[in-house]
């Protein structure tokens, strides 16, 4: 295996721990096999071998994945194995940090590169709250700090004809690419008459209504038709798919009669399939949605 670029120059172990290894990562089965190899304690070794075996994967999931237990917390639970770690073993036990990708939430014409980031923090059965590695690092930055980043093209392919209707569906930070599209249209010297529709969803209108001022300004100008689902603002939870089902007349006109596009952005867990089912129900034609997918008029940009 080739040596990663970042490790091709002399680095201190402290620098590697701070800048290369993800010490908040959930260890994989391979890490437990490495810890078991030189472990001098029989009880620890037996448990480590179990976690690294095929038969022990359910136990491993309950121990590590379900509570989101980090590799550092695992090392604390197995002190004898930890004391026997060699430098070579550390590079197998600790995973390298993975790049984080964020959709650009601003137009080129704005001369600013803005991203929309949700700061991840939640509780499990463990006493210490789980925190997103990158989101918390970004939160701690100060104006003027310099970071390394690169830009790659969006997977969304917008219609060439600016008169083509766009139906954008972006719960949470899935709003990011659509905010960029909307800002580009707003700043364009040639105003478009194409219908722009956005289905946005979040927990509360007072807590995480991202870019609220921008969206309401665009709605008031007549450029945007905005539908918001605030899931926790009422006893029964409301999500974007519920609002989509109610807008059958509008969606038939835009997607069936006028050849519009659907763009979906956000979590890849349950949302994309729920949105697809809601659109099928709204327009009453599953074949039309499948035809849109084949023609690249139905596009998704989602992440885990």
N, C-alpha and C positions, 0 to 999 in steps of 0.2 A: 504494500500500500504506500503510495507517495506521501511524503511529509507535507502537511498543510502549509500553505504559504506563510501564515502568521508565525509558524514555528521554525522557519528556515533561518532564523537569526538567533543569537544568544539571548535568552530571557531568564530572569530570576523565577523561581518557583512562585514567589508572591505575585509577580506580574501575571503569570499564567493563571493562577487561582482567581485573580481579580478581573482579568480581561479576556480569558479564553474559556475556562471551564464554567459551565452553568451549575452552580452549587445549589440552585433551587429546583433542579430537574428531578423528576420521579425516576428512580433507578429501574433499569430493565432486568430481566432474569439473568442476563450475562454478568451483570455487576455482582450478583449474589454468588455466582459460581466462582468468580475471581476472589471474592472475600473468603470463600470457603477453602480455597486451595491451600493457604498457609496458616489457617486458623488453628491455634493450639488448644482451644477449648472445645471439648466434645459436644456440649449442649448447643453452643453457638453454631458449630460446624454442621450439626445435624439439621438445624433449622435453616441454615443458609443453603444447604444441599437440597432440602425440600423446596424452598422458594425457586431454585434454579431448575427444578425438574419439570417435566411435562405434567406429571400428576399433581404438582403443587401450584399450578397457575391460578386456581381459584383462591387458594389461601393467599397467594402473592397479591392478587387483585384486592382482596379485603384488607391486607396489611398496608400496601403501598398506594395503589391507584385510587381506591375509594376515598381515603382521607387526604389524598394528595401529599403523601409523606416524601420529604426531600431526601436527597442522598446524604446530606449532613445529619439529618435526624436518624437515618438508618445507621450511620457510623456510630452515633451515640448509643444506639440500642445494641450494638455488637462491638463492645470495647476491645475484646481480645483480638478479634479479626482486624480491627482498625490499627492496633499497635503493630500488627505484622505486615501492614501494607508496604510494598516497595514502590519506588518511583515509577517503575514500568507498570505496575498494577494500577497506579493512580490514573494513568492515561486510558486504562480500560474501564475503570469504575466511574470516573467523571466524564460526562458528556460535554462536547464543545457547545458553546452558545450558538443557537441557530439565528439566522437573519430574520428580522421581523419586517413584514410588508404592510404598508399603510396606503390606502387610496388617497390621492391628492384631492383636496376638497376646495380647490380654487382654480380660477381660469388663468390661462397664460396672460391674457390681457390685463389682469390685475397686478402683474409684476410682483406677486407674492406667491410663495409656495406654502400652502397651509395644509395641515393634516388634522383629522378628527380622531382623537384617541380617548378611549374610555379607560380610566385608571382602575385596574383590576384589583379588587380586594374582597375576600369572602371568608367565611368561617366554615371549618369542618369540625369533626369531633376532637381534633387536636387543639391545644390551648392557643397556639400562635396562629393568628390569621394568615391565610394564604395571600400572597401578593404577586401581581404580574411583574416579572423581571424588567421588561423594557418600559412598560407604562409608568412604573414608579421611578425609573431612572430618568425618563423624560420629564416627569413632574418636578423633579428636583433641580432641573437645569435653570439657569438664570439668563436673562436677556444678554446677548453678546457671546454666549458660549458657542463653540464651534463643534459640530458633530460630523462624522463621516456617513455619507449616504449615497445612493445611486438611484437613478430613475429608469424605470422600464415601462414600456407601452402598456396601456390598458387593454384588457381582453375585450372590452366593449367596442363594437363597430357600429357607429352611428350612421343613420341614413344620410346619403349625400344631399337629398332634397330636404331643405329646411322646413318645407311644408308638411312633412310626414309627422303624424301624431306620435308622441312618445308617452308611454305609460311607465313610470318609474316606481319601483316598489323597494323601499329601503328602510327596514326597521333598525333602530339603534344607530350604530356607527356605519351601518350600510348606507346611510344618507350621504356619506362623504363624496363618492363620485358624482352623485346627482347634484350636490351643491355646486360642484365645479361646472357641470353642464348648464345648470340654471344661471350661474354667474356669467358664464360665457355668452349665453343668450341675452342676458340683461345688459352686458357691456357692448354687445355687437352694434355696429353702426347701422346695420340693416335689420330692423325689427322683423321678427317672424310672426306670422299669423297662425302657425301650427299649434294645435292644442298641446299643452304640456300638463301632464297629470302626475301627481306624486302621492303615493300612499306611504305615510310615515308612521312608525309605531315606537312607543317607548313606555316606561312604567308610569310616569306621571307628567302632567302638563306643567308642574311647578318644580320638578326635580331634574329631568334629563331630556327636556325638549331642545335638542341640539339646533343651533342656528335659527332659533325662533324668530328673531327680529327680521332676518333675511327672508325667511319663508313667508312671513305675514306681509312684508313689504311687497314681495313678488305677487302674492295673492291679491292684495289690494290694488295693484297696478293692472290686474287682469291678465298678466302673463302666465299665471299658474293656477291650476285647480288643485287645491290641497285637501287631502283627507287624512285626519290624524286619529290613531287608535292609542288611547292612554289606558293601558291594561289594568292599572290599579286605582283608577279614579272613580270606580263604581264597584258595587258588590260582585257583579259578574265580570270576569276578565274579558276584555275586548282586544283582539289582535287585528293586524292588517287584513288577514284573510276574511274576517267577518265583514269588514267594510267593503271588500272587493265583491263579495256575494250580493251586497245591496245595490251595487252600481252596474247591474246587468245592461240596462238601456244605454248608458254612457259607453260602456266597454264594447258592446256590440257595434255601436256607431264608429268608434275609433279603430277597433281591431279588425272587424269583419268588413264594414262598408268602406272605410278609408285607408285600409292597409297599414295600420299603425304598428309600432314596435313595442315590445315589452322588455324592460330591463330590470333584473332582480339582483339585489346586492345585500349581503349580510351573512349571518351565521349559516353554515352548511348543515346544521344538525337536523332540525325538523321543518324549518321555515320554508325552504324552496318547494318541497313536495306539497305542503299545506297551501302555499300560494298557487301552485299549478292546479291543484284540485278545485280551489275556489274560483279561479279563472274559467275552468271548464264548466263549472256550475253556473257561473254568471252569464256566459255567452251561450251555454247549452249545446256546445259542440266540441267534443274531445278531438275529433279529426282535424278541426281547424287549428287547435293549439299545436298538434303534432306537425301539421303543415308549416306553421310558423317556425317551429324549432328547426325543421329541415331547411327552411329558407333563410335561417339566421335572423329572423325577426323576433325571436324569443331567445334572450341571452341571459346567462347567469354569471355573476362574479361573486363567489362565496368562499368562505374560509372556515376552518375548524376552530 
